[in-house]
Amino acid sequence: MEDTDLLERARAAVDRSYAPYSEYRVGAALETADGTVYTGCNVENANYSNSVHAEELALSTAVADGHRSFRRVAVSSADRDGVTPCGMCRQSLSEFCEADLRVICEGADGPTTYTLGELLPRAIGREDLT
């Protein structure tokens, strides 16, 4: 699967988002080590802290299905503004992904690819809890 195919899956997830408060719709597509793709969309709640982000929905669904290893994630918004995972989502991804995880973000001029380590250079890990 090409990066553009993964982005297409993220775009399709944007259409399923529920964002009546911010009106900022986001979709994500997460590819597992075996090539399975899980998608997620943002699901807002009037109590913003109860809202679910697209990346964490995709990750949680994949983990619930037994996956623990991932290749890359693509993120898109309805605005195609280059949205990247927020700090919370970066930290959640780092629980299961290495720093070299490819993060593909869709902007108006096309995709930009980062590594998770570039976006979150000092993630909190198990070693920090001892």
C-alpha positions in Angstrom: 0.0 0.0 0.0 1.3 3.4 -1.0 1.3 6.5 1.3 -1.4 8.0 -0.9 -3.6 4.9 -0.4 -3.2 5.3 3.4 -4.1 9.0 3.1 -7.2 8.1 1.1 -8.3 5.9 4.0 -7.7 8.8 6.4 -9.7 11.1 4.1 -12.6 8.7 4.1 -12.5 8.6 7.9 -12.8 12.4 8.0 -16.3 12.0 6.5 -17.4 10.0 9.5 -16.2 12.4 12.1 -18.6 14.0 14.6 -17.4 17.5 15.3 -20.5 19.8 16.0 -18.6 22.1 18.4 -15.2 22.8 16.7 -16.4 21.9 13.2 -12.8 20.6 12.7 -13.1 17.1 11.3 -10.1 14.8 11.4 -9.5 11.2 10.2 -6.6 8.8 10.7 -5.5 5.6 9.2 -3.0 3.4 11.1 -1.2 0.5 9.4 -0.2 -2.5 11.5 3.0 -4.5 10.9 0.9 -7.2 9.0 -0.6 -4.6 6.7 -4.0 -4.3 8.3 -5.4 -0.7 8.3 -7.5 0.7 11.1 -9.2 4.1 10.7 -10.5 6.5 13.2 -12.3 9.9 13.3 -12.6 12.5 15.9 -15.8 12.2 18.0 -16.5 15.3 20.0 -18.4 15.7 23.2 -19.9 18.8 24.8 -17.4 18.2 27.6 -14.3 18.6 25.4 -12.2 16.4 27.7 -14.4 13.4 26.8 -13.8 13.9 23.1 -11.9 11.1 21.2 -9.2 12.0 18.7 -9.0 10.2 15.3 -5.5 8.7 16.0 -6.4 7.3 19.4 -9.6 5.8 18.0 -7.6 4.0 15.3 -4.9 2.9 17.8 -7.4 1.7 20.4 -9.3 -0.4 17.9 -6.2 -1.9 16.6 -4.9 -2.7 20.1 -8.3 -4.2 21.0 -7.9 -6.5 18.0 -4.6 -7.7 19.3 -2.1 -5.6 17.3 1.0 -4.2 19.1 3.2 -3.3 16.2 2.7 -0.5 13.6 4.3 0.7 10.4 2.8 4.2 9.8 -0.1 6.5 10.4 -1.8 9.0 8.0 -3.7 12.0 9.3 -6.0 14.3 7.3 -8.5 17.0 8.1 -11.4 18.3 6.1 -9.4 21.5 5.7 -6.3 19.6 4.3 -4.2 22.0 6.5 -1.3 19.7 7.4 -2.7 18.7 10.7 -0.3 16.6 12.8 -1.2 14.4 15.7 -1.6 16.4 18.9 0.7 15.8 21.9 -1.6 13.4 23.6 -1.9 11.3 20.4 1.8 11.4 19.9 2.3 10.0 23.4 -0.3 7.4 22.9 1.3 6.3 19.6 4.7 6.1 21.4 3.4 3.5 23.8 3.2 1.0 20.9 5.4 2.5 18.1 9.1 3.2 17.7 10.5 6.6 17.0 10.9 5.8 13.3 7.1 5.3 12.8 6.2 7.3 9.7 3.6 10.0 10.2 2.0 11.2 7.0 0.1 14.4 7.2 -1.9 15.9 4.4 -1.6 19.6 3.6 -2.9 21.7 0.8 0.2 21.2 -1.2 0.4 17.4 -0.7 1.6 15.2 2.1 4.5 15.8 4.5 6.1 12.9 6.2 7.6 13.0 9.7 8.8 10.4 12.1 7.2 10.0 15.5 10.6 10.8 17.0 10.7 14.2 15.2 7.2 15.1 16.4 7.8 13.8 20.0 11.6 13.7 20.6 11.4 12.8 24.3 8.4 10.5 24.8 7.6 9.3 28.3 8.3 5.6 28.4 8.3 2.7 30.9 11.8 3.5 31.9 10.6 6.9 33.2 8.3 5.3 35.7 10.9 3.5 37.8 
